[in-house]
C-alpha cells in the first residue's frame, strides 16, 4: 500500500471521479486514498509471468486474467484495490469493463513496504469476497509462495510452497513451476539472471 493522499475522507463516488483524472493509480479504503508506489522490475516480471501462465491456461474458458491496472471493488470494505493479478470467471465481471467484483483468485507479489499489509489487513478485506477461492502471496526474496485456500467449511487454510517447488493453484487447476514463475528474475545481489535457478 502507498502513502495516504493529502486530502483523504473521500466518498467512493468522489474517489472514482478524482481517480479518473489522475496520472497515477490510487487505492481507496473507507474514505482514505493511497497512492500506489512504483514496483521494481522483479515484482513486475513475476506478476507478468503469473498472468501470462494463467491467461494461456484459461484460454477458451469463461475466465479472464487481469493485472494491476484493473480495479477491484470490495463493497463490504468500502474499498477499491488494484491486485497484482486476479482471475474472474463471473458473467457480471465480464459485463463490467472498468471494475471487477467477483474474482476467484487474487495474487499479490510482496515488497518490503507492503508485505505486512498484504498478508494482514488487505487479506482480511479480500476474504470478505464470497467469490474468492484462493489468495496467492509471492515472496520475491525467498522465492517462495503461500497460497491460502477457502475450504467447504469457509475456513482459510495455508498451503506453502518453498523455493524451487511448483505452485498448485487449485482454484484454476493450474500447476506453475518455480522456473516459470520466476523466469528472468534477477536477484539484487546478482548482475544477471541465472537460468538454472528456480
Backbone as a printed PyTorch tensor [residue, N CA C, xyz], in Angstrom:
tensor([[[  0.8400,  -1.1770,   0.0000],
         [  0.0000,   0.0000,   0.0000],
         [  0.8830,   1.2360,   0.0000]],

        [[  0.4540,   2.2950,  -0.6800],
         [  1.2380,   3.5120,  -0.7510],
         [  0.9560,   4.4260,   0.4200]],

        [[  1.2720,   5.7130,   0.2280],
         [  1.0520,   6.7090,   1.2730],
         [ -0.2730,   7.4100,   1.0460]],

        [[ -0.8990,   7.8280,   2.1640],
         [ -2.1930,   8.4940,   2.0510],
         [ -2.0420,   9.7970,   1.2730]],

        [[ -3.0080,  10.0640,   0.4110],
         [ -3.0220,  11.3230,  -0.3340],
         [ -3.2910,  12.4660,   0.6330]],

        [[ -2.9110,  13.7200,   0.2630],
         [ -3.0100,  14.8390,   1.2050],
         [ -4.4170,  15.1030,   1.7300]],

        [[ -5.4490,  14.8860,   0.9200],
         [ -6.8100,  15.1860,   1.3560],
         [ -7.6820,  13.9420,   1.3270]],

        [[ -7.6240,  13.1370,   2.4320],
         [ -8.4260,  11.9290,   2.4420],
         [ -9.9020,  12.2380,   2.7120]],

        [[-10.6430,  11.2520,   3.2160],
         [-12.0670,  11.3530,   3.5020],
         [-12.8450,  11.6560,   2.2260]],

        [[-12.6490,  10.8190,   1.2420],
         [-13.4220,  10.8360,   0.0100],
         [-14.6320,   9.9210,   0.2000]],

        [[-15.6990,  10.1950,  -0.5170],
         [-16.7050,   9.1600,  -0.7150],
         [-16.2130,   8.2890,  -1.8620]],

        [[-16.8120,   7.1160,  -2.0140],
         [-16.4210,   6.2510,  -3.1220],
         [-16.6770,   6.9370,  -4.4560]],

        [[-17.7820,   7.6730,  -4.5430],
         [-18.1040,   8.3970,  -5.7800],
         [-17.0650,   9.4780,  -6.0620]],

        [[-16.6800,  10.2160,  -5.0130],
         [-15.6310,  11.2360,  -5.1520],
         [-14.3350,  10.6080,  -5.6390]],

        [[-13.9850,   9.4890,  -5.0240],
         [-12.7370,   8.8040,  -5.3860],
         [-12.7350,   8.4080,  -6.8650]],

        [[-13.8150,   7.7910,  -7.3270],
         [-13.8640,   7.3300,  -8.7100],
         [-13.7500,   8.4840,  -9.6930]],

        [[-14.4080,   9.6020,  -9.3850],
         [-14.3290,  10.7730, -10.2610],
         [-12.9300,  11.3670, -10.2430]],

        [[-12.3400,  11.4640,  -9.0560],
         [-10.9970,  12.0370,  -8.9060],
         [ -9.9420,  11.1290,  -9.5290]],

        [[-10.0490,   9.8140,  -9.2900],
         [ -9.0650,   8.8640,  -9.7980],
         [ -8.9970,   8.8890, -11.3210]],

        [[-10.1340,   9.1290, -11.9650],
         [-10.1800,   9.1570, -13.4340],
         [ -9.3430,  10.2840, -14.0180]],

        [[ -9.0100,  11.2930, -13.2110],
         [ -8.2360,  12.4460, -13.6900],
         [ -6.7620,  12.3680, -13.3070]],

        [[ -6.3750,  11.3180, -12.5800],
         [ -5.0150,  11.2380, -12.0480],
         [ -4.0800,  10.4640, -12.9720]],

        [[ -2.8270,  10.9050, -13.0930],
         [ -1.8730,  10.1860, -13.9370],
         [ -1.3740,   8.8960, -13.2900]],

        [[ -1.4920,   8.7870, -11.9620],
         [ -1.0480,   7.5870, -11.2540],
         [ -2.2410,   6.9270, -10.5690]],

        [[ -2.0880,   5.6420, -10.2570],
         [ -3.1680,   4.8930,  -9.6270],
         [ -3.1880,   5.1130,  -8.1160]],

        [[ -4.3890,   5.0540,  -7.5610],
         [ -4.5760,   5.1770,  -6.1230],
         [ -5.5870,   4.1370,  -5.6660]],

        [[ -5.3270,   3.5370,  -4.5070],
         [ -6.3090,   2.6520,  -3.9050],
         [ -7.1670,   3.4410,  -2.9290]],

        [[ -8.3410,   2.9090,  -2.6480],
         [ -9.3140,   3.6010,  -1.7960],
         [ -9.7730,   2.6460,  -0.7070]],

        [[ -9.7440,   3.1130,   0.5380],
         [-10.1950,   2.2840,   1.6550],
         [-10.9810,   3.1280,   2.6380]],

        [[-12.2990,   2.9910,   2.5670],
         [-13.2150,   3.5950,   3.5290],
         [-12.9230,   5.0770,   3.7780]],

        [[-12.8250,   5.8570,   2.6940],
         [-12.6560,   7.2970,   2.8250],
         [-11.2480,   7.8020,   2.6260]],

        [[-10.2630,   6.9200,   2.7110],
         [ -8.8710,   7.3320,   2.5160],
         [ -8.3530,   6.8610,   1.1670]],

        [[ -7.5020,   7.6870,   0.5700],
         [ -6.9300,   7.3980,  -0.7410],
         [ -5.4280,   7.2270,  -0.5830]],

        [[ -4.8960,   6.1650,  -1.1940],
         [ -3.4820,   5.8400,  -1.0670],
         [ -2.8330,   5.7450,  -2.4390]],

        [[ -1.7660,   6.5190,  -2.6340],
         [ -1.0180,   6.4590,  -3.8960],
         [ -0.3000,   5.1250,  -3.9880]],

        [[ -0.3270,   4.5280,  -5.1730],
         [  0.3570,   3.2620,  -5.3950],
         [  1.8300,   3.5120,  -5.6800]],

        [[  2.6910,   2.8920,  -4.8790],
         [  4.1230,   3.0600,  -5.0810],
         [  4.5680,   2.3090,  -6.3290]],

        [[  5.6030,   2.8160,  -6.9880],
         [  6.1490,   2.1240,  -8.1550],
         [  6.7660,   0.7940,  -7.7480]],

        [[  6.7370,  -0.1760,  -8.6510],
         [  7.2550,  -1.5080,  -8.3620],
         [  8.5950,  -1.7250,  -9.0460]],

        [[  9.4650,  -2.5250,  -8.4020],
         [ 10.7550,  -2.8580,  -9.0080],
         [ 10.5640,  -3.8920, -10.1120]],

        [[ 11.6030,  -4.0720, -10.9240],
         [ 11.4540,  -4.9370, -12.0910],
         [ 11.1710,  -6.3880, -11.7270]],

        [[ 11.7250,  -6.8830, -10.6040],
         [ 11.4440,  -8.2730, -10.2080],
         [  9.9520,  -8.4650,  -9.9510]],

        [[  9.3560,  -7.4950,  -9.2920],
         [  7.9250,  -7.5280,  -8.9640],
         [  7.0890,  -7.6090, -10.2410]],

        [[  7.3930,  -6.7290, -11.1800],
         [  6.6350,  -6.6770, -12.4330],
         [  6.8370,  -7.9570, -13.2430]],

        [[  8.0530,  -8.4650, -13.2700],
         [  8.3540,  -9.6720, -14.0470],
         [  7.5890, -10.8760, -13.5200]],

        [[  7.5870, -11.0670, -12.1990],
         [  6.8770, -12.2080, -11.6190],
         [  5.3690, -12.0780, -11.8460]],

        [[  4.8380, -10.8810, -11.6810],
         [  3.4070, -10.6720, -11.9350],
         [  3.0600, -11.0030, -13.3890]],

        [[  3.9210, -10.5770, -14.3190],
         [  3.6780, -10.8840, -15.7410],
         [  3.7880, -12.3800, -16.0090]],

        [[  4.7970, -13.0240, -15.4160],
         [  4.9600, -14.4690, -15.6150],
         [  3.6980, -15.2100, -15.1680]],

        [[  3.1820, -14.8300, -14.0170],
         [  1.9840, -15.4770, -13.4980],
         [  0.7730, -15.1880, -14.3830]],

        [[  0.5940, -13.9220, -14.7340],
         [ -0.5640, -13.5430, -15.5510],
         [ -0.5470, -14.2400, -16.9060]],

        [[  0.6270, -14.3290, -17.5360],
         [  0.7170, -14.9860, -18.8420],
         [  0.3990, -16.4810, -18.7200]],

        [[  0.9090, -17.1150, -17.6510],
         [  0.6340, -18.5420, -17.4520],
         [ -0.8610, -18.7710, -17.2430]],

        [[ -1.4890, -17.9060, -16.4510],
         [ -2.9220, -18.0190, -16.2080],
         [ -3.7230, -17.7670, -17.4850]],

        [[ -3.3420, -16.7460, -18.2160],
         [ -4.0820, -16.4070, -19.4390],
         [ -4.0190, -17.5600, -20.4450]],

        [[ -2.8370, -18.1270, -20.6110],
         [ -2.6860, -19.2410, -21.5470],
         [ -3.4940, -20.4520, -21.0860]],

        [[ -3.4070, -20.7430, -19.7910],
         [ -4.1020, -21.9010, -19.2300],
         [ -5.6200, -21.7610, -19.3460]],

        [[ -6.1250, -20.5460, -19.2010],
         [ -7.5730, -20.3120, -19.1740],
         [ -8.1410, -19.9230, -20.5380]],

        [[ -7.2980, -19.9070, -21.5550],
         [ -7.7610, -19.5470, -22.8920],
         [ -8.9050, -20.4650, -23.3290]],

        [[ -9.9660, -19.8640, -23.8490],
         [-11.1210, -20.6280, -24.2930],
         [-12.1440, -20.8930, -23.2100]],

        [[-11.8340, -20.4990, -21.9770],
         [-12.7700, -20.6810, -20.8620],
         [-13.4970, -19.3640, -20.5960]],

        [[-14.4860, -19.3520, -19.7020],
         [-15.1660, -18.0970, -19.3640],
         [-14.3300, -17.1850, -18.4580]],

        [[-13.1810, -17.6800, -18.0110],
         [-12.3690, -16.9370, -17.0460],
         [-11.4290, -15.9490, -17.7380]],

        [[-11.1710, -14.8350, -17.0640],
         [-10.2760, -13.8030, -17.5870],
         [ -9.2420, -13.4440, -16.5160]],

        [[ -8.0260, -13.1660, -16.9900],
         [ -6.9250, -12.7850, -16.1080],
         [ -6.6380, -11.3020, -16.2690]],

        [[ -6.4510, -10.6040, -15.1470],
         [ -6.1670,  -9.1730, -15.1700],
         [ -4.9560,  -8.8630, -14.3100]],

        [[ -4.2230,  -7.8270, -14.7400],
         [ -3.0680,  -7.3710, -13.9750],
         [ -3.4090,  -6.0740, -13.2390]],

        [[ -2.3940,  -5.4070, -12.7410],
         [ -2.5630,  -4.3640, -11.7300],
         [ -3.2360,  -3.0710, -12.1860]],

        [[ -3.5710,  -2.9300, -13.4560],
         [ -4.3040,  -1.7450, -13.8830],
         [ -5.8180,  -1.9170, -13.7780]],

        [[ -6.2750,  -3.1130, -13.4100],
         [ -7.7100,  -3.3610, -13.2820],
         [ -8.1360,  -3.1880, -11.8200]],

        [[ -9.1610,  -2.4000, -11.6360],
         [ -9.6340,  -2.0760, -10.2930],
         [-10.5780,  -3.1620,  -9.7710]],

        [[-10.4340,  -3.4890,  -8.4840],
         [-11.2990,  -4.4410,  -7.7950],
         [-12.1010,  -3.7000,  -6.7340]],

        [[-13.4210,  -3.8530,  -6.7610],
         [-14.2880,  -3.2220,  -5.7630],
         [-14.6970,  -4.2480,  -4.7170]],

        [[-14.4950,  -3.8930,  -3.4530],
         [-14.9390,  -4.7280,  -2.3400],
         [-15.9540,  -3.9170,  -1.5440]],

        [[-17.2310,  -4.1710,  -1.7990],
         [-18.2920,  -3.3610,  -1.1980],
         [-18.2850,  -3.4550,   0.3210]],

        [[-18.0280,  -4.6420,   0.8680],
         [-18.0780,  -4.8370,   2.3180],
         [-17.0400,  -3.9910,   3.0560]],

        [[-15.9520,  -3.6580,   2.3810],
         [-14.8880,  -2.8500,   2.9870],
         [-14.9310,  -1.3970,   2.5220]],

        [[-15.8960,  -1.0630,   1.6470],
         [-15.9420,   0.2620,   1.0300],
         [-14.5720,   0.5870,   0.4450]],

        [[-14.1080,  -0.3110,  -0.4230],
         [-12.7300,  -0.2150,  -0.8990],
         [-12.6100,  -0.5350,  -2.3810]],

        [[-11.5690,   0.0670,  -2.9860],
         [-11.1460,  -0.2510,  -4.3450],
         [ -9.6490,  -0.5400,  -4.2980]],

        [[ -9.2620,  -1.7000,  -4.7990],
         [ -7.8650,  -2.0980,  -4.8160],
         [ -7.4270,  -2.4190,  -6.2460]],

        [[ -6.1040,  -2.4900,  -6.4220],
         [ -5.5030,  -2.9020,  -7.6930],
         [ -4.6160,  -4.1230,  -7.4250]],

        [[ -5.1770,  -5.3260,  -7.3830],
         [ -4.3400,  -6.5140,  -7.1500],
         [ -3.3040,  -6.6830,  -8.2580]],

        [[ -2.1720,  -7.3000,  -7.9220],
         [ -1.1430,  -7.5410,  -8.9300],
         [ -1.6880,  -8.4210, -10.0530]],

        [[ -2.4020,  -9.4730,  -9.6800],
         [ -3.0280, -10.3710, -10.6600],
         [ -4.3360, -10.8720, -10.0590]],

        [[ -5.3700, -10.9730, -10.8840],
         [ -6.6030, -11.6210, -10.4240],
         [ -7.2720, -12.3250, -11.5890]],

        [[ -8.0370, -13.3530, -11.2360],
         [ -8.8120, -14.1180, -12.2120],
         [-10.2710, -14.0690, -11.8050]],

        [[-11.1300, -13.7810, -12.7570],
         [-12.5670, -13.8330, -12.5300],
         [-13.2230, -14.6490, -13.6320]],

        [[-14.2070, -15.4320, -13.2310],
         [-14.9810, -16.2300, -14.1840],
         [-16.4390, -15.7830, -14.1660]],

        [[-16.6750, -14.6020, -13.6250],
         [-18.0170, -14.0850, -13.3940],
         [-18.5980, -13.4060, -14.6350]],

        [[-19.8400, -13.7320, -14.9510],
         [-20.5340, -13.0530, -16.0540],
         [-20.7300, -11.5800, -15.7370]],

        [[-20.9610, -11.2670, -14.4650],
         [-21.1090,  -9.8690, -14.0490],
         [-19.8240,  -9.0910, -14.3270]],

        [[-18.6850,  -9.6870, -14.0020],
         [-17.4030,  -9.0250, -14.2520],
         [-17.1250,  -8.8960, -15.7450]],

        [[-17.5190,  -9.8980, -16.5180],
         [-17.3110,  -9.8410, -17.9600],
         [-18.0610,  -8.6660, -18.5730]],

        [[-19.2010,  -8.3210, -17.9830],
         [-20.0240,  -7.2280, -18.4970],
         [-19.5580,  -5.8600, -18.0020]],

        [[-18.6220,  -5.8440, -17.0420],
         [-18.1320,  -4.5880, -16.4760],
         [-16.7060,  -4.3270, -16.9560]],

        [[-16.5070,  -3.2650, -17.7240],
         [-15.1970,  -3.0360, -18.3400],
         [-14.2040,  -2.3010, -17.4380]],

        [[-14.6860,  -1.6060, -16.4180],
         [-13.7990,  -0.7490, -15.6250],
         [-13.4840,  -1.2720, -14.2250]],

        [[-14.3170,  -2.1640, -13.7150],
         [-14.1200,  -2.6390, -12.3420],
         [-14.6230,  -4.0710, -12.2320]],

        [[-13.9290,  -4.8710, -11.4140],
         [-14.3390,  -6.2550, -11.1730],
         [-14.7580,  -6.3920,  -9.7050]],

        [[-15.6620,  -7.3470,  -9.4510],
         [-16.1880,  -7.5120,  -8.0940],
         [-16.2280,  -8.9620,  -7.6210]],

        [[-15.9860,  -9.9330,  -8.5270],
         [-16.1570, -11.3360,  -8.1620],
         [-14.9710, -12.2070,  -8.5960]],

        [[-13.7560, -11.8830,  -8.1530],
         [-12.6080, -12.7230,  -8.5210],
         [-12.6390, -14.0470,  -7.7760]],

        [[-12.0770, -15.0950,  -8.4110],
         [-11.9470, -16.3700,  -7.7060],
         [-10.5080, -16.5820,  -7.2370]],

        [[ -9.5610, -15.8720,  -7.8590],
         [ -8.1470, -15.9490,  -7.4770],
         [ -7.5670, -14.5430,  -7.4600]],

        [[ -6.8380, -14.2120,  -6.3960],
         [ -6.0920, -12.9550,  -6.3120],
         [ -4.6500, -13.3010,  -5.9440]],

        [[ -3.6920, -12.6360,  -6.5880],
         [ -2.2740, -12.8230,  -6.2730],
         [ -1.6270, -11.4760,  -6.0110]],

        [[ -0.8050, -11.4160,  -4.9850],
         [ -0.0160, -10.2300,  -4.6730],
         [  1.4550, -10.6280,  -4.5890]],

        [[  2.3080,  -9.8290,  -5.2240],
         [  3.7570, -10.0040,  -5.1270],
         [  4.2370,  -9.0680,  -4.0260]],

        [[  4.8790,  -9.6300,  -3.0130],
         [  5.2480,  -8.8360,  -1.8460],
         [  6.4200,  -7.9070,  -2.1300]],

        [[  6.3850,  -6.7510,  -1.5000],
         [  7.5270,  -5.8540,  -1.4500],
         [  7.7320,  -5.5040,   0.0200]],

        [[  8.9320,  -5.0280,   0.4110],
         [  9.1740,  -4.7500,   1.8250],
         [  8.1550,  -3.7920,   2.4450]],

        [[  7.6730,  -2.8390,   1.6600],
         [  6.7610,  -1.8380,   2.2060],
         [  5.3200,  -2.3170,   2.3090]],

        [[  4.9840,  -3.4110,   1.6050],
         [  3.5870,  -3.8480,   1.5840],
         [  3.3640,  -5.2370,   2.1720]],

        [[  4.4310,  -5.9650,   2.5130],
         [  4.3010,  -7.3720,   2.8990],
         [  3.3330,  -7.5620,   4.0620]],

        [[  3.5110,  -6.8150,   5.1330],
         [  2.6510,  -6.9940,   6.3090],
         [  1.2040,  -6.6570,   5.9780]],

        [[  0.9960,  -5.6060,   5.2070],
         [ -0.3510,  -5.1880,   4.8240],
         [ -1.0190,  -6.2220,   3.9190]],

        [[ -0.2620,  -6.7390,   2.9260],
         [ -0.8150,  -7.7240,   2.0000],
         [ -1.1960,  -9.0160,   2.7170]],

        [[ -0.4160,  -9.4060,   3.7190],
         [ -0.7040, -10.6410,   4.4550],
         [ -1.7710, -10.4370,   5.5320]],

        [[ -1.9410,  -9.1980,   5.9680],
         [ -2.8290,  -8.9190,   7.0900],
         [ -4.1320,  -8.2470,   6.7010]],

        [[ -4.1620,  -6.9150,   6.8240],
         [ -5.4090,  -6.1730,   6.6310],
         [ -5.9870,  -6.3480,   5.2250]],

        [[ -5.1260,  -6.2980,   4.2160],
         [ -5.6340,  -6.4260,   2.8490],
         [ -6.2610,  -7.7980,   2.6360]],

        [[ -5.6150,  -8.8370,   3.1440],
         [ -6.1650, -10.1840,   3.0260],
         [ -7.5070, -10.2950,   3.7520]],

        [[ -7.6350,  -9.6090,   4.8780],
         [ -8.9060,  -9.6620,   5.6070],
         [-10.0300,  -9.0460,   4.7660]],

        [[ -9.7170,  -7.9940,   4.0110],
         [-10.7170,  -7.4050,   3.1180],
         [-11.0140,  -8.3420,   1.9420]],

        [[ -9.9820,  -8.9300,   1.3770],
         [-10.1900,  -9.8690,   0.2780],
         [-11.0840, -11.0330,   0.7210]],

        [[-10.9110, -11.4990,   1.9520],
         [-11.6990, -12.6420,   2.4300],
         [-13.1920, -12.3440,   2.5030]],

        [[-13.5630, -11.0730,   2.4910],
         [-14.9890, -10.7340,   2.5340],
         [-15.6750, -10.9690,   1.1850]],

        [[-14.8870, -11.2660,   0.1450],
         [-15.4490, -11.5550,  -1.1740],
         [-15.9540, -13.0010,  -1.2150]],

        [[-17.2450, -13.1730,  -1.3850],
         [-17.8160, -14.5230,  -1.4040],
         [-17.2580, -15.3590,  -2.5520]],

        [[-16.8860, -14.6980,  -3.6370],
         [-16.3960, -15.4190,  -4.8210],
         [-14.9710, -15.9320,  -4.6700]],

        [[-14.1970, -15.3440,  -3.7590],
         [-12.7650, -15.6520,  -3.6960],
         [-12.5250, -17.0510,  -3.1450]],

        [[-11.7440, -17.8420,  -3.8930],
         [-11.4210, -19.2110,  -3.5030],
         [ -9.9720, -19.3640,  -3.0720]],

        [[ -9.0970, -18.4720,  -3.5820],
         [ -7.6670, -18.6540,  -3.3290],
         [ -6.9560, -17.3020,  -3.3560]],

        [[ -6.0120, -17.1450,  -2.4090],
         [ -5.1950, -15.9330,  -2.3340],
         [ -3.7380, -16.3610,  -2.3470]],

        [[ -2.9920, -15.8540,  -3.3190],
         [ -1.6010, -16.2400,  -3.5560],
         [ -0.6860, -15.0740,  -3.1910]],

        [[  0.3000, -15.3370,  -2.3310],
         [  1.2500, -14.3130,  -1.8920],
         [  2.6500, -14.7910,  -2.2660]],

        [[  3.3440, -14.0000,  -3.0810],
         [  4.6450, -14.3990,  -3.6130],
         [  5.7480, -13.5710,  -2.9580]],

        [[  6.7090, -14.2510,  -2.3410],
         [  7.8390, -13.6110,  -1.6770],
         [  9.0330, -13.6210,  -2.6320]],

        [[  9.4130, -12.4520,  -3.1300],
         [ 10.4930, -12.3600,  -4.1150],
         [ 11.8380, -12.7730,  -3.5400]],

        [[ 12.1430, -12.3210,  -2.3290],
         [ 13.4590, -12.5970,  -1.7580],
         [ 13.6420, -14.0750,  -1.4410]],

        [[ 12.6160, -14.6960,  -0.8780],
         [ 12.6970, -16.1210,  -0.5380],
         [ 12.3730, -17.0120,  -1.7340]],

        [[ 11.8010, -16.4120,  -2.7780],
         [ 11.3050, -17.1760,  -3.9320],
         [ 10.3750, -18.3050,  -3.4760]],

        [[  9.5080, -17.9450,  -2.5600],
         [  8.5250, -18.8920,  -2.0420],
         [  7.1330, -18.3060,  -2.2490]],

        [[  6.1360, -19.1640,  -2.1410],
         [  4.7530, -18.7400,  -2.3620],
         [  3.8550, -19.3530,  -1.3020]],

        [[  2.9750, -18.5400,  -0.7370],
         [  1.9480, -19.0260,   0.1710],
         [  0.6040, -18.8970,  -0.5190]],

        [[ -0.1330, -20.0000,  -0.5760],
         [ -1.4850, -19.9830,  -1.1240],
         [ -2.4770, -20.2650,  -0.0030]],

        [[ -3.4200, -19.3700,   0.1550],
         [ -4.4850, -19.5430,   1.1300],
         [ -5.7360, -19.9650,   0.3670]],

        [[ -6.3210, -21.0990,   0.7640],
         [ -7.4960, -21.6260,   0.0640],
         [ -8.6740, -21.7220,   1.0110]],

        [[ -9.8380, -21.3310,   0.5100],
         [-11.0630, -21.4090,   1.3040],
         [-11.6650, -22.7950,   1.1470]],

        [[-11.8820, -23.4570,   2.2680],
         [-12.4670, -24.7830,   2.2410],
         [-13.9790, -24.7390,   2.1870]],

        [[-14.5900, -25.9140,   2.0700],
         [-16.0480, -26.0120,   2.0190],
         [-16.6860, -25.4840,   3.3020]],

        [[-15.9210, -25.5130,   4.4030],
         [-16.4320, -25.0160,   5.6840],
         [-16.2560, -23.5070,   5.8330]],

        [[-15.6870, -22.8560,   4.7930],
         [-15.4830, -21.4110,   4.8330],
         [-14.1970, -20.9800,   5.4980]],

        [[-13.4370, -21.9400,   6.0160],
         [-12.1760, -21.6170,   6.6870],
         [-11.0420, -21.5590,   5.6560]],

        [[-10.0970, -20.6550,   5.9040],
         [ -8.9550, -20.4790,   5.0040],
         [ -7.7690, -21.2860,   5.5220]],

        [[ -7.1630, -22.0630,   4.6360],
         [ -6.0500, -22.9350,   5.0010],
         [ -4.8150, -22.5490,   4.1830]],

        [[ -3.6790, -22.4390,   4.8630],
         [ -2.4150, -22.0870,   4.2070],
         [ -1.7940, -23.3140,   3.5540]],

        [[ -1.3800, -23.1540,   2.2870],
         [ -0.6290, -24.1730,   1.5550],
         [  0.6740, -23.5230,   1.1010]],

        [[  1.7690, -23.7460,   1.8340],
         [  3.0390, -23.0980,   1.4850],
         [  3.8210, -23.8760,   0.4340]],

        [[  4.5230, -23.1480,  -0.4230],
         [  5.3890, -23.7390,  -1.4430],
         [  6.7720, -23.1070,  -1.3050]],

        [[  7.7610, -23.9290,  -0.9910],
         [  9.1130, -23.4420,  -0.7310],
         [  9.8510, -23.1380,  -2.0320]],

        [[ 11.0050, -22.5260,  -1.8940],
         [ 11.8530, -22.2050,  -3.0490],
         [ 12.0780, -23.4530,  -3.8920]],

        [[ 11.8750, -23.3310,  -5.1960],
         [ 12.1100, -24.4370,  -6.1170],
         [ 10.9160, -25.3450,  -6.3270]],

        [[  9.8740, -25.2190,  -5.4930],
         [  8.7020, -26.0730,  -5.6320],
         [  7.6960, -25.4870,  -6.6190]],

        [[  7.0600, -26.3530,  -7.3840],
         [  5.9610, -25.9210,  -8.2490],
         [  4.7900, -25.5000,  -7.3790]],

        [[  4.0680, -24.5030,  -7.8420],
         [  2.9150, -23.9790,  -7.1020],
         [  1.6320, -24.5070,  -7.7370]],

        [[  0.7660, -25.0760,  -6.9130],
         [ -0.5210, -25.5770,  -7.3800],
         [ -1.6070, -24.5750,  -7.0250]],

        [[ -2.2980, -24.0850,  -8.0420],
         [ -3.4210, -23.1720,  -7.8510],
         [ -4.7070, -23.9660,  -8.0600]],

        [[ -5.3010, -24.3890,  -6.9540],
         [ -6.4770, -25.2630,  -7.0190],
         [ -7.6800, -24.5590,  -7.6370]],

        [[ -7.7930, -23.2700,  -7.4230],
         [ -8.9680, -22.5210,  -7.8860],
         [ -9.1010, -22.5290,  -9.3980]],

        [[ -7.9710, -22.6530, -10.0990],
         [ -7.9960, -22.6340, -11.5640],
         [ -7.3570, -23.8840, -12.1690]],

        [[ -7.0710, -24.8740, -11.3090],
         [ -6.4910, -26.1510, -11.7510],
         [ -5.2210, -25.9490, -12.5740]],

        [[ -4.2890, -25.1490, -12.0230],
         [ -3.0280, -24.8820, -12.7100],
         [ -1.8570, -25.1790, -11.7890]],

        [[ -0.8520, -25.8780, -12.3260],
         [  0.4180, -26.0190, -11.6290],
         [  1.4520, -25.2300, -12.4130]],

        [[  2.1310, -24.3130, -11.7250],
         [  3.1510, -23.4910, -12.3730],
         [  4.4880, -23.7630, -11.6950]],

        [[  5.4960, -24.0830, -12.4840],
         [  6.8090, -24.4170, -11.9240],
         [  7.4870, -23.1660, -11.3890]],

        [[  8.4270, -23.3810, -10.4740],
         [  9.2060, -22.2640,  -9.9450],
         [  9.9960, -21.5900, -11.0650]],

        [[ 10.4990, -22.3910, -12.0060],
         [ 11.2510, -21.8240, -13.1250],
         [ 10.3700, -20.9020, -13.9640]],

        [[  9.1330, -21.2830, -14.1590],
         [  8.2190, -20.4610, -14.9490],
         [  7.8070, -19.2020, -14.1810]],

        [[  7.5060, -19.3530, -12.9000],
         [  7.0510, -18.2160, -12.1050],
         [  8.1450, -17.1610, -11.9410]],

        [[  9.3820, -17.6140, -11.7620],
         [ 10.4760, -16.6780, -11.5050],
         [ 11.4040, -16.5050, -12.7190]],

        [[ 10.9270, -16.8540, -13.8980],
         [ 11.7420, -16.7090, -15.1130],
         [ 12.1830, -15.2610, -15.3080]],

        [[ 13.4600, -15.0740, -15.6560],
         [ 14.0430, -13.7610, -15.9610],
         [ 14.1130, -12.8310, -14.7560]],

        [[ 13.9990, -13.3830, -13.5570],
         [ 14.1020, -12.5570, -12.3480],
         [ 15.5600, -12.5160, -11.9070]],

        [[ 16.0700, -11.3140, -11.7510],
         [ 17.4550, -11.1110, -11.3180],
         [ 17.4530, -10.7580,  -9.8440]],

        [[ 18.1550, -11.5470,  -9.0250],
         [ 18.2680, -11.2250,  -7.6020],
         [ 19.0830,  -9.9460,  -7.4400]],

        [[ 18.7990,  -9.1500,  -6.3990],
         [ 19.5170,  -7.8840,  -6.2080],
         [ 21.0280,  -8.0430,  -6.0920]],

        [[ 21.4910,  -9.1990,  -5.6230],
         [ 22.9280,  -9.4100,  -5.4470],
         [ 23.5990,  -9.9610,  -6.6940]],

        [[ 22.8020, -10.2000,  -7.7450],
         [ 23.3400, -10.7960,  -8.9710],
         [ 23.3830,  -9.7690, -10.0880]],

        [[ 24.3600,  -9.8990, -10.9620],
         [ 24.4670,  -8.9960, -12.1060],
         [ 23.5730,  -9.4390, -13.2590]],

        [[ 23.1940, -10.6880, -13.2620],
         [ 22.3540, -11.1900, -14.3500],
         [ 21.5280, -12.3610, -13.8490]],

        [[ 20.4780, -12.6800, -14.5540],
         [ 19.6300, -13.8110, -14.1930],
         [ 20.3840, -15.1150, -14.4280]],

        [[ 20.2230, -16.0460, -13.5310],
         [ 20.8050, -17.3770, -13.7080],
         [ 19.6730, -18.3200, -14.1200]],

        [[ 19.6590, -18.7810, -15.3640],
         [ 18.5500, -19.5990, -15.8530],
         [ 18.4290, -20.9370, -15.1410]],

        [[ 19.4730, -21.3500, -14.4030],
         [ 19.4020, -22.6290, -13.6920],
         [ 18.7220, -22.5000, -12.3540]],

        [[ 18.4960, -21.2550, -11.8790],
         [ 17.8700, -21.0610, -10.5780],
         [ 16.3510, -20.9890, -10.7370]],

        [[ 15.6280, -21.6800,  -9.8560],
         [ 14.1680, -21.5690,  -9.8990],
         [ 13.7080, -20.2430,  -9.3360]]])
